[in-house]
């Protein structure tokens, strides 16, 4: 299924805001109030450092089912590797058609044709 483009700036804002709210919600569920919480946060700095660790895990290490249970950073690296291969292939020029295309047939086809 394809997504229709947003009809207005407001719709676009709502979509982005919904995504941000979703991520913020499960951040709070997992880290701030949930099982990943190592105990009561003693200082704001403790929560900030834990947040940095959670963001790194979220962006680099978590297994994402939409990506085939591959961490996002690994998926992104594979994507860009494929793009680099394609750029190399684009740089290779195709040869012009030969004046005698029959010379590229297999020996058995050449014998059958005689």
C-alpha positions in Angstrom: 0.0 0.0 0.0 1.2 3.5 -0.8 0.6 6.5 1.4 -1.1 9.5 -0.1 0.9 12.7 0.3 -0.2 15.1 3.0 -2.8 17.6 1.8 -1.6 20.5 3.9 1.2 21.6 6.2 -1.1 20.9 9.1 -1.6 17.2 8.0 2.2 16.9 7.6 2.7 18.4 11.1 0.2 16.0 12.6 1.9 13.0 11.0 5.3 14.1 12.3 3.9 14.9 15.7 2.2 11.5 15.9 5.5 9.7 15.3 7.3 11.8 17.9 4.6 11.1 20.4 4.8 7.4 19.8 8.6 7.3 20.3 8.3 9.6 23.3 5.6 7.3 24.8 7.6 4.1 24.5 10.8 5.9 25.7 8.9 6.7 28.9 7.4 3.3 29.2 10.7 1.5 28.7 13.2 3.7 30.4 11.6 6.3 32.7 8.9 4.1 34.2 9.6 0.6 33.0 11.8 -2.4 33.3 14.9 -0.7 31.9 14.9 1.7 34.8 17.7 1.0 37.1 16.2 2.7 40.2 14.9 6.1 41.2 16.6 8.9 39.2 18.7 10.8 41.7 19.5 13.7 39.5 18.5 15.2 36.2 22.0 14.3 34.9 21.4 10.6 35.7 18.2 10.6 33.6 20.0 12.5 30.8 22.8 10.0 30.7 20.3 7.1 30.7 18.4 8.9 27.9 21.6 9.1 25.8 22.1 5.4 26.2 18.5 4.7 25.3 18.7 6.9 22.2 21.9 5.1 21.1 20.2 1.7 21.6 17.1 2.8 19.8 19.0 4.1 16.7 21.8 1.5 16.5 21.1 -1.7 18.3 17.4 -2.5 18.7 16.0 -5.2 16.4 13.3 -3.8 14.2 10.7 -6.2 12.9 9.9 -4.0 9.8 13.6 -4.2 8.8 13.7 -8.0 9.1 14.8 -8.0 12.7 18.0 -6.1 11.8 19.3 -3.2 13.9 18.6 0.1 12.1 22.3 1.1 11.7 23.0 -2.3 10.1 20.1 -1.9 7.7 21.2 1.6 6.8 24.8 0.5 6.2 23.6 -2.3 3.9 21.3 0.2 2.0 24.2 2.6 1.3 26.5 -0.3 0.3 23.9 -1.2 -2.4 23.7 2.4 -3.5 27.5 2.6 -3.8 27.4 -0.5 -6.0 24.8 0.9 -8.2 26.8 4.1 -8.7 29.7 2.0 -9.8 27.6 0.2 -12.3 26.2 3.5 -13.7 29.7 4.6 -14.4 30.4 1.6 -16.6 29.5 2.5 -20.2 27.9 -0.1 -22.4 29.7 -1.2 -25.5 28.2 -0.5 -28.8 26.4 -3.3 -30.6 28.8 -5.4 -32.7 28.6 -5.2 -36.5 28.5 -9.0 -36.5 26.1 -10.0 -33.7 26.3 -13.7 -34.7 29.8 -13.9 -33.3 28.3 -14.0 -29.8 26.2 -17.1 -30.3 27.3 -20.4 -28.8 29.3 -22.8 -30.9 26.5 -25.4 -31.0 24.1 -22.7 -32.2 26.5 -21.7 -34.9 26.9 -25.3 -36.1 23.1 -25.8 -36.0 22.6 -22.7 -38.1 25.0 -23.9 -40.9 
